[in-house]
Amino acid sequence: MKVLANYYQQFDADFESNVPAEGYGGWKRTEVEIATPRTAVVLMHAWDCGTREQFPGWHRVADFIPRATKICRTVIPGLLSAVRASPLRLMHVVAPAEHYKDLPGYKLAQQYALPEPARAPQVQNDPLLEKLREFKRAHSFPGLHNIEDINRGFKALRYPKEAEPLGDEPVVESGEQLYGLCKLYGINHLIYCGFAINWCIFYSAGGMLEMERHGCMCSIVRDATTAVENKETARHEWGKETALWRVALQHGFVFDSADLIAAARDAANQEPRNVSAAGAGPRS
C-alpha cells in the first residue's frame, strides 16, 4: 500500500548561522510503501471522560479532553471506517478499567499475550521522598482538590460511541498483550491514533516506547491525536508539534488521516477485505 507520509530532515546544521539548527531541512513529504498484512492501526486511550459538570476536577487538569472529544467526533469515525474496510488491521489499546472486559476482542488478546512481567525492583522509600511526592501532588499535578474527581472519572471510564470496538477487534491493556497479537498476525508496524501523543501514546502500557522494544516501527496519525499542553504551549499546541517531531525522528512516520484514508480505500479495492481477528491466523 502506497501512502503519503511526513518525515523530518534533521540535517545539516548551518554553522554560518546564529542558529545552526535553522539549516535543517525540516518537515518534508514523500510517498512510502507499507505492507498491509504487517501493519495495524492502533487506537489508544479513546475515552469518554464525561462532562465538566460531572468531573470538574479531571477537566481542570486535563486540558486535552475537549480537543480529544472533537477529534473522536470528526476524525476518528472516517479513519476507522476506512481501516475496517481495508486489509489493514485495527487494534484498540485501553487503560485498565472494567468497560471492556467482556468484549470478545479482549478475551482473544488474553489467549496470545506474553506473561505479565514481575514488578520492577524498587528502591527504598523514605519519609522525605514521600514528602517531596506529596508536595508535587499538591502543588504541581494534579492538585489535591482534583484527585477525587479524577478517581471518580476513571471508575466511570467508557468508550465514546465513535471509538467503540466492533465485533472481535482486538482489545489490549498491556504491551505483552499487544505483542502477542503482533506475533500472531505478523505485525511489525503500528500506526497510532488516540490520546495523548506526548503522554499515554509514548509512555503507557502498549504505547510506542514499549512496543519499539519488541522491534515494531511506531508511527502516528497527525490529526487523529492531540497532546497534553501547558500554560506556555497550549495556545499554539507546541506540545503536540514537538511530539510529532519526536515521532518523525525517533520512531516512524507522521501520516495525515486524509492520506491514510485514501490509501486504505485504494488498498480495499485491490485486496480482499480483512477477515475477523478471531478467525484469522498469521498472514505473510
N, C-alpha and C positions, 0 to 999 in steps of 0.2 A: 504494500500500500504506500503510495507516494503522498506526502503531505508537506505543506509549507511549515517551516519551523523558524523560530527566532533563536539566535545564539549571540554570544558576546565575545568580541575580539579584544582581549586584554594584552595587546602588544601593538606597536613598540612605543615605549616611553620616549618623549621628545625632550632631551636634556638641554636643548636650547631655550626651552620654555620655562617660565617661572613656576609652572605647574606641570611637571613632566608627564603625569598621567593623562593630561588632555591630548596627548598624542595617540592614545589608544584608539583602535578602530571603532569601539563602541558596539551598539546594537546593530545586527545585520539579520537578513532573512535569506533562507535557502530552501530548496526542496530536498527532503530526506526520504529515504525508503525505510519503512519499518515492516517487520514480519508479523502479519496479523495473527497467526497461530501462537506467537510467542509474546504477544502484547496484551496487557489488560488495562482498562481504565479503572481507577480506584477512587471511589467516592468516600472521603474520610470525614467523620465527625459532622455530618449534616444533621443538625439538631433543631428541634422546635424548642426554643428557650422560653416559651411563654411570653407574656406581655410585661411591660414595665410596671403596670399596676399589680400584677401577680408577684413578681420577684424584683422589686426595685433595687435591692442591694446588688443583685447579679448584674443588672443592666448598668448600674452606676460604675462598675469596674470593667465591664466587657464592651468597649466601645464598638467592637466589630459586629455585634449582634444585628443591628438594623441593616448593615451592608450585606451580611450573610443572608438575612431573610430576603432581601431584594434579589440577590443572586439566585437563591433557591427558586424564586418565583419566575425569574425572567431568563436565566441562562441554563440552569440545570435541566429543566424538562426537555428542551430541544436536544441538548447534548446526550442525555441518557437514551432518548428515543432513537437517535441515530446510531449510537453504540449498540443498543439492543437489536437493531435490525441488521447489524454488520457482523463480519467474522470476528471482531474484537470481543474479548470477554469483559464483563463488568463485575467488579467485586466491591463490597462495602466494608469499611473499617469503622467499628463503633467503639465508644468508650464504655467501660464496664457499667452495665445497668441491667434492667430487667425487661425492657420493652421488646427485645429481640430473641429471647431465649427459646421460644417455641417455634421460631421460623425454621423451615426446612433447610435453608442455606446455612444457618448456624450449626445445625446438627450435622450437616455434611462436612463442614470445616473441622469439626471435632474428630472425625474419623481419620484425617490425614495430618493432623498437627504434630509437630515435634513435641516431646515432653517439655513442659514449662520449666525453665531453669530455676535453680535454687536462688534465693535472695542473695545478692552480692554481700560479701563480708562487710561489716560496718565498723567504722572507727568508734572509739569510746565517746559517748556523750558526756557532758558535764553541765552543771547549773549555769555557768557563764555562757556557754554556747547556746543553751536553750533560751537564755535571756536575750541574746542577740537575735535569735529567730523570732521570738515574741515581739521584739521591737519592730522587726520588718513586717510581721503580720499586722501590727497596729498602725504603723506609720508609713509603710511603703506599699504593700499589697497584701490582702485586699481591703484592709481596714476592718477592725473588729466588729463594727456595727453592720457590716455587709455579709459576714460569714454565715449567719443563719439563713438569709435569703438564698445564698449560693448553694448551701446544702439542700434546702428545700427544692431548689430548681433542678439539681441533679437527680434527686429522688423522683421527680416528675418527668424526667427526660423522655422524649419520644421523637419519632421521625416527623419531619414536615411531610405533608401528603405528596409533595413534588419529588421527594427523595426516597420514598419507601421502596425497599427491595421487592421485586416481583418474582413470583414462582420460587424456584430454588436457587436464585442468585446467591453466591457465597457471601456469608456474613461472618467477619472475624473480629476478634478483640485483642489479638496479640500478633507479634511478628512470627512466633512459632506457628500459629495457625495460617497466617498468610504465606509463609514459606512452604508449608505443607501443600497448599494448593498450587503454588508456583511450580513445585516439583512435580505434582500430579499432572498438571497441564502443560509443562514445558515452558512456563512463562519466565522471561528474563528482562522484560521492560515494563515498568509500571508508570502509567501516566496519571498523576494525582489531580483530583479536584476536591474542593471542600474547604474546611476551615480549621485553624487559620494557618496560613503558609509558614509564618515565622515562629509558630508555637507548636501546635499539635502535629502538623504535617512534617515538620523537621524532627521533633523530639519524642513524640508519644509512641506508645506501642503500635507497631505496624506502620510507622512513619518512615521517612526517607533514610535517616541515618541507620536505623535498624536493618532495613531491607538491603541497603548497599553493602552491609557486612556479609550478606548472603550472595553478593555478586550481581544484584539487579541494577540496571540503569533506572534512575528515577527522574521523571520529567513532570511538568506542571502545565495546567491549562490556565493561562493568564487571567482571563475574565471570569473564570469559574472558581476563584478563590479571593480571599481578602486577608488582611493581616491585623494583628494586634498593634495598635498605634499608641503613641504617647502625645503629650501636650504639644511637643515641638514638631512632631511628624504628621499629625492627624490631618491637617488641612490639605496637604498635598499627597498624603498616603506614601510618604517616603519609606516607611517601614516595609510596605509591600514592594516598592521598587527595589530596595536593597535586597530583599529576599529573592525576588525574581532573578536579580543579577547573580546571587549566590548559586541558585539552581543552575543557571546557564554556565557558570564556571566550574562548580564543584560536582555537579550531579548529571543532569541530562540536558533536555531542550525545553524551551518555553513555547507552547502552542497557543494559538488563539482558537476559541471554540468554533468560530465560523470555518476556519481552515480544517479543523479536525472533523467537523460535521460533514463538510463537503467531501473529504477523503473517505470517510466512513460510508457515505452514501454511494460513492463510486465503487468502493470495495464490495458493498452489498449487492451491486448489480453484476459483479464479476465472480463472486464466490458464493457458495451456499450459506444460508443464514446459520449463525452459531446455534448448535444444539444446546439443550439444557445442561446445566452443570452436573446434575446427578446422573445423567445418562451418558456422560462423555468421559472418556479416558484421555490420556496424553495424546497430543497430536504433534506430528513433526512436519 
